Amino acid sequence: MKNQMEISIQQNASTIGVVRPEFISTTMDWWHLKSEAWGNSSVIHADLTHPNLIAAARGLSPFFLRIGGSFADIATYNMSNNSTISTTPLVGEANRLAKACSKNRQLCLTRQRWDEILKFAHDTGGRIFFTLAYLQHTRDDESGENDQRDWDSTNAKQLLQYTAQSKYAKTVFGFELGNELTHKHKIQNITRLVHAYEELRYIIDETWSATNDKNKHKPKILGPASIGPSQTTKLLKALGSHIDIATYHKYHGGGKDPSIIQHAKGTSIIQHPRNFHELSNAVNKYMDKPEVWIGEGAMAYNSGRQNITD
C-alpha cells in the first residue's frame, strides 16, 4: 500500500498538556452587513433562531463563542433601552448611547440583542468570551486620536452590570479588553493598558459580588488578544499578573495574498505547534496559572479566500 504510515502509542508516556472540552470552538465578528465573505453572519445580524445554526452549535457543544474582532474596539453597548434591570446610567448617558447607536447600528449591541445572544449560548451549550472596546474609549475628543487618555470604563461597566443580573449570566465565561492593540502601533502606552486591566478586574469583582448569587460564575479575564509570539511576549510581561488566560491570534497568510494558495498546499499550519516555544516560555514566566488559547486563528485573515481556505 502506498503512503502507508505506522503509529505507535506508549501507554506510560507522560502528559504534555491537557486541553479543555471546548478545545474546538467558534467566533462571531462585527463585520458590516453584506461585507466580503461575511454576509449577514455578524454578531449583530446573524439569525440566532435559524434551526441549521442551532443544530450546528449544539453539535459543537460544549464550545466557546468568542465575540470580538477588529471592530470590537469601536462597538457601543446600549443596555438602557427600557431595561427592567437597572444599570444606573449617568445623566445624559442614555441619550448619548441612543445617538451613537442611531449613527452606526452595525456596531451597536442593544439590550434586546445581548439577551438573544446569551439565550443562544445557553440553549446550544456554548459559553461566551467577549472582547470589550478599548481604543475608542482612550480617544481624544478633539483630535480623534486613540491612546490619548485613560480608558473610560463607563460603557463596559453598563454591559457588565446588566450581564451579571441576567438569568443567563453563567453562560459568560470571560472578557477580553481590546483587540490586537499593539498591531500596527494602534497603542503605545502599555502602562495605560495595564491600569485598564486592573480596573476591569475591580469592576468584575465588585459587580459579581453584588449579585448575592454564589452559584453565578464570575467571568475570567483573557488577553492580550495579540498577534504573534513577540508582541504577545512583550504584553504578557506587563499583563501576565492581571489575566487568567492568555490569548493570541495566529493566521498563516492573508485572504487577498496571491501566495495563500501555496500556504494552503504547504505544511506551515501543521508545523505551528513546534514554533510555540517562545510564547510558552512567556506564559510560564509571567502568569501564576499558565494557560494559553488561540483566541483567533485560521488559514487566512481578511475572511480567507473562496474555494481555497473554506
N, C-alpha and C positions, 0 to 999 in steps of 0.2 A: 504494500500500500504506500502510495506517495505521500509525502509530508506527514509521516507518522510522528507522533510526539509521545514520549513517555513521561509520566508524572508520578513522583513518589511522595508519600505523606509520612512524616515522622510523628508518631503519636506522643512522644515525650518531648517534642520541641517546645521551647519557651515562647511565651506570648509576646509578640512585638507591640501590639496595640489592640485596643478594643473600640469598636465603632458603636454608635447608638442605633437603636432600631429604626430611627428616622434617617439613616445614612443617605438614602436616595430621596431627595425632596424636590421642591419646585419653587418658582419665584413669580411674582407679578410686578410689573413695572408701571410707570406713569406715562408711557408714550401717548402722544396725541392720537385722537381718533383718526383712522384711515392712514396713519403713518406707515412707512415702508415695513412690510413683513409682520406688522402687529395687528392691523385691522382694528377690531373692537375688543381686543383681548386685554386692555389695560385694567388696572385695579378699579378705575372709575367706571368703565364701560362694559366689562365682561358680564355676561348673563349668568349670574351665580345660581340661578334656578334651573338652568338647562340640564336635562337628565343625563346627557352624554358627559358633561363636565362633572356632574356629581358622581356618576359611576366611575369615571377615571380617577377622581380624587379618592374615592373610597377604596379603589383598587390599589392605590399607592399607600394608603394608611397602614401604619402611622407615618406621618410626614410633617416636615416643617414647611410653612408657607412664608417665604421671605418677601416682604413688601418693601421695595426700595428701588435703586437705580439712580441714574443721573439726575432726573427731575425731582427726586425725593427732597433735594435740598432747597427747592423753591415751592414746595407744596404748602397749602394752608389747610388748617383743620377748623371747621365751624361746628362746634358742639352745642351751640346756644340756640338753635332753631326750635323754639317751643319745647325744649327738653324738660322732662319731668324730673330729671336728675340734676340737681344744682351744680353748676361749675363755678359759681360766684365770679362772673366776668367783671372786669374793671369797667368803670364808667366809660361809655362810648366804644368799648371793645367789640360788643356785638355788632354795632353798626359798621365798624371798620372791617370786621370779618365778612359781613354780608357784601360790602363793596368789593373786597378782594375776590370773593367767590364769583360775584357777578362779572368781574373783569376777566377772570380766567377759570371757567368751570372745569376745564380739563385737569386742573391741578388743585381742585377743591374737594376735600374729604368732608362730607356733611355727616351729621349725627345719624341720619337715616342710612346712608351708605355704609358707615362704620358698623352699625348694627347688623346689616346684611352680611358684611364680611365676617364678623365674629360668629354669626349663626352658621354661615357656610363652613367655617373651620370646625365648629363644634359638631355639625351634622355629618361631616365627612371624615372625622378623625385626624384633623390637622391641628397644628399649633403654630401661632404666628410669631415671627420676629420682624419688627417694624423699624425702618430707618427714619429717624426724626430729622427734620430740617435743621441744618446748622448755618449754611452760608448766608441765606437771606436775613438771618437774624443777627448777623455780625456786620451788616451793610450800613455804610454811612448814607443817611437820608439825602444829603445834598449832592455828594459826588457820585453816589450809586456804586461805589467800590466796596467789595467784600473784605472781610477780615480787618475791619477798621475799629471795631468796638467789641466789648464783651458780649457773649451770647445772651440774647434776650429769650428767656425760657417761658415767657407768658403763654404763647400758643401751645407749646409742647405740654405745659402743665395742665392746660384745659383738657387736652386729649387724655392725659394720664389720669386725671381726676374722674373723668367720665368713664373711662375703661375700668378703673378699679371698682366702681359701683355697679358695673354691668353684671347681669346674671351669667354672661359668657366670659367673665374676666379670666378664668383659668385657662382659656384657650390661648391667651397671650403668653408666649414663652419669654420674650425679652425685647429689648430695644437697642438699636444702634444709634449713633449720633453722627450724621453726615456721611457722605458717600465719596470715596476716593478724594479726600480733601487735599492731599499734597500732590496729586496728579496734575501736571501742567501748572504747578505752582498756584493753585487756587487759594491756598493759605500759606502763610509764612510763620505765623505766630503759634508755635506748638504749646507754649505756656498757657495761652488763652484757651486752647482746646482742652488741655488738662483740667483747667478750672471749670470748664463747661461739663466735663465728665464727672467731676466732683459734685457739681450742682445737680446733675441728673441723678446721681446716686442718692443725694439727700432728698430730692423730690419723690423718688420711688419709695424710699424708706418711710418718709412721712406720710405719703398718700396711702400706701397699702396698710400701714399700721393703724390708720384711721378708719378702716372699713369694719373693724371689730368682727372679722370673719377669719378665723385662723386656718380654715380649710382652703382659702384662696392662695394660689401660687404667686409669690412675689416675683416679678419679672427679673430675669438676668440682664446684665449689661454686656453687650457684644461690641466688638470693634477691633481695629480701626477701619475695617472695610476698605482696605487699601490695595494697591496693585504691586505685585512682585515682592520678592524676599527683602530687597534692600530698603525700600520705602517702609515696608511693614516692620522690619527690624528696628529702624530708627524711631518709628512711632511707638512700638512696644516698649522701648527703653523708657519713654516718658509716660506711657499709659498703662503699662502692664499691671500695676498695682490697683488700677481703677476699673478694670474689666474682668468679667467672669470667663468669657470665651473669646479667643482671638479669631477674627475673620479676615480673610484676604481674598482677592479676586484673581483668577487665572484664566487667560484665554491663550489661544495658540496662533492667532492671526486676526486680521480684520475682514469683515464680510466683503468689503469693497477692494481688498488687496488681491491683485491677479495671482499672487503666489499661494493663495489659500487652497487652491486645488492641490498643490504639492504638499502642503501641510496635511490635508485630508488623506493623502495617499501614504504619508510617512508615518513614523513611529514616535514622533515627539510627544504626543499626548500620552502614550504608554510609558515613555521614559520619565515623565514628570515626577513621579514619586521618588525617583532616585536623586532628583535635584532639590529635595526638600530639606537638606541638611542645615543650611544657614538659618532658615526660618524656624526649624525645630529647635535649634540651639537658643534662639532668641526667646521663644515661648518658654522653654525650660528655665532660662536665666531670669526672666523679668516677671513671670507670673507665679503666684503662690500655688495654684492648682492648674497646671498646664492643660489646655485643651484648645485645639485649633480646627477651624472649619474653612472650607472653600465656600464663602458666602455667595459668590457669583462665579460662574465658570461655564465654559462651553468651548467648542472648536473655534468659534469666531465671534467677535463683538460686532456692533452695527447690525444686529439681528441676523448675522450669518449670511450665507449665500444660498439662494434657492437651488434645489437639486444637487447641492454639494454637501452642506452641513445638516440638512434636515432628513 
